[in-house]
Amino acid sequence: MQITNSLLVCCALLCLSSTTFAQGTLTVRVTNVEVARGSIYIAVYQDEAAFLREDEPFRGEIIPVTSLKDYTASIAQLPFGKYAIAVFHDSNGNGRLDKNSFGIPTEPYAFSNNPTAKWRRPTFAEMLITIGESRQDITVELRRWRNH
């Protein structure tokens, strides 16, 4: 009897470990690159608590900028769900979004759904996109603060 119970437990564990969660690919197209230097940083946030903390994205990509063209990044194996995307062009190559003494970004940036929130940060809800298919494509336009 003990062998049968052990066998059932092993079978159950094998079934659970082979279960895969539905996943998709997010393709982010970044437009309006102003200068051909630095890198584009793409951050994918899964929950509001980590939203816009530069060091806590769920996933991320860095794309070197070498010309004035549109850039595309594909982020694979994202579990189906809701995400907010933040993008910035680190044109001076220091690895962060530069801001002035008032906290206003001095480098181009963009968010999923391209919300127009000039005097405040966009909310997590304004930026939410849903990954619920095998592939989700979005386009974001880099803009400077004065152009938002």
MARGUBA-484004 format. One record per residue (C-alpha): y, z, x. Coordinates in steps of 0.1 Angstrom, whole numbers, plus 5000, padded with zeros to 4 digits. Example, Ala and Ser with C-alpha at 12.3 -4.5 7.8 and 13.67 -1.06 7.14 Angstrom:
2
c2, c3, c1
4955, 5078, 5123 $
4989, 5071, 5137 $
***
This chain:
148
c2, c3, c1
5000, 5000, 5000 $
5024, 5008, 5029 $
5018, 4974, 5044 $
5027, 4957, 5011 $
5059, 4977, 5008 $
5068, 4968, 5044 $
5061, 4932, 5037 $
5083, 4932, 5006 $
5112, 4948, 5025 $
5109, 4922, 5053 $
5109, 4894, 5028 $
5139, 4908, 5011 $
5158, 4911, 5044 $
5149, 4876, 5053 $
5162, 4863, 5020 $
5195, 4882, 5024 $
5200, 4871, 5060 $
5195, 4834, 5051 $
5220, 4835, 5022 $
5251, 4816, 5032 $
5285, 4820, 5017 $
5303, 4790, 5004 $
5327, 4778, 5031 $
5352, 4750, 5035 $
5375, 4733, 5060 $
5413, 4737, 5059 $
5432, 4708, 5074 $
5469, 4716, 5081 $
5492, 4687, 5088 $
5525, 4698, 5105 $
5555, 4675, 5102 $
5591, 4674, 5115 $
5585, 4683, 5151 $
5619, 4683, 5169 $
5611, 4685, 5206 $
5581, 4673, 5226 $
5572, 4706, 5244 $
5557, 4739, 5237 $
5529, 4746, 5211 $
5525, 4748, 5174 $
5509, 4781, 5162 $
5490, 4781, 5129 $
5480, 4815, 5114 $
5457, 4819, 5084 $
5460, 4852, 5065 $
5434, 4864, 5042 $
5450, 4895, 5028 $
5485, 4908, 5021 $
5482, 4938, 5044 $
5479, 4916, 5075 $
5503, 4889, 5062 $
5529, 4878, 5088 $
5518, 4903, 5114 $
5517, 4879, 5143 $
5488, 4897, 5160 $
5466, 4900, 5129 $
5458, 4866, 5114 $
5423, 4861, 5099 $
5420, 4828, 5119 $
5444, 4807, 5140 $
5449, 4775, 5160 $
5473, 4766, 5188 $
5482, 4729, 5193 $
5500, 4717, 5224 $
5530, 4695, 5216 $
5534, 4664, 5237 $
5554, 4640, 5215 $
5575, 4638, 5184 $
5546, 4631, 5160 $
5528, 4649, 5132 $
5501, 4672, 5143 $
5469, 4681, 5125 $
5445, 4710, 5129 $
5412, 4716, 5111 $
5400, 4751, 5106 $
5363, 4750, 5097 $
5340, 4776, 5081 $
5366, 4794, 5060 $
5349, 4814, 5032 $
5361, 4802, 4998 $
5390, 4822, 4987 $
5428, 4825, 4988 $
5448, 4823, 5020 $
5484, 4821, 5032 $
5494, 4799, 5061 $
5522, 4805, 5085 $
5532, 4780, 5112 $
5558, 4780, 5139 $
5568, 4757, 5168 $
5570, 4777, 5200 $
5593, 4752, 5217 $
5600, 4773, 5248 $
5563, 4782, 5255 $
5567, 4820, 5255 $
5538, 4825, 5230 $
5559, 4839, 5201 $
5584, 4830, 5174 $
5618, 4838, 5188 $
5644, 4855, 5166 $
5680, 4864, 5170 $
5694, 4900, 5168 $
5693, 4899, 5130 $
5656, 4890, 5130 $
5663, 4854, 5119 $
5639, 4828, 5136 $
5656, 4806, 5161 $
5626, 4782, 5164 $
5612, 4759, 5136 $
5587, 4775, 5112 $
5568, 4766, 5079 $
5546, 4782, 5053 $
5519, 4770, 5030 $
5534, 4756, 4997 $
5567, 4752, 5017 $
5585, 4780, 4997 $
5623, 4781, 4999 $
5631, 4817, 5008 $
5661, 4817, 5031 $
5674, 4852, 5028 $
5640, 4869, 5027 $
5604, 4864, 5038 $
5583, 4844, 5014 $
5559, 4866, 4995 $
5522, 4864, 5001 $
5517, 4851, 4965 $
5542, 4823, 4970 $
5522, 4810, 4999 $
5487, 4813, 4985 $
5464, 4783, 4986 $
5428, 4782, 4974 $
5399, 4771, 4995 $
5374, 4763, 4968 $
5361, 4729, 4978 $
5344, 4717, 5010 $
5378, 4705, 5022 $
5414, 4714, 5015 $
5443, 4695, 5030 $
5479, 4708, 5031 $
5511, 4695, 5047 $
5538, 4718, 5060 $
5573, 4708, 5072 $
5588, 4726, 5102 $
5623, 4736, 5094 $
5649, 4758, 5110 $
5664, 4788, 5092 $
5697, 4771, 5085 $
5678, 4742, 5067 $
5657, 4764, 5043 $
***
